[in-house]
Amino acid sequence: MLSNKDEELIARATEVAGATKQYDLALELTRLWLQVAPDSTQARQTESSLLLLSNRIDDLAPQLAKLLEQDKVAVTFGGWTSV
């Protein structure tokens, strides 16, 4: 079983790969990160950002839908919660 340190290491490796514009590697690492922590909002946000940066717009919509589904309560517009 992987520990929190493993998750932190994967997150950091993803960050480095993205910062050096190695988007394919960063996306692979993000998928690994999501295997380790499937409920990680940070991992999903990172994956969405990387998909946008790598111009993979067709793959972006499902990821954004997952993010919105994951945190329905926090999605508010003008003080009203949208569900």
LINGIDA-V469666 format. One record per residue. N is the residue number from 1. PHI is phi in whole degrees, -180 to 180 (none if undefined). Layout:
n: [N:N]
phi: [PHI:PHI]
This chain:
n: [1:2:3:4:5:6:7:8:9:10:11:12:13:14:15:16:17:18:19:20:21:22:23:24:25:26:27:28:29:30:31:32:33:34:35:36:37:38:39:40:41:42:43:44:45:46:47:48:49:50:51:52:53:54:55:56:57:58:59:60:61:62:63:64:65:66:67:68:69:70:71:72:73:74:75:76:77:78:79:80:81:82:83]
phi: [none:-84:-99:-61:-64:-64:-61:-63:-65:-64:-61:-66:-63:-63:-61:-65:-62:-67:-65:-97:61:-95:-64:-63:-65:-62:-67:-61:-65:-65:-65:-64:-58:-70:-69:-74:-136:-62:-97:-75:-64:-62:-65:-66:-64:-63:-61:-62:-62:-67:-63:-65:-63:-93:61:-103:-62:-62:-85:-76:-56:-62:-68:-65:-62:-64:-63:-65:-64:-65:-136:-56:-64:-82:-84:-126:-131:60:90:-100:-84:-100:-130]
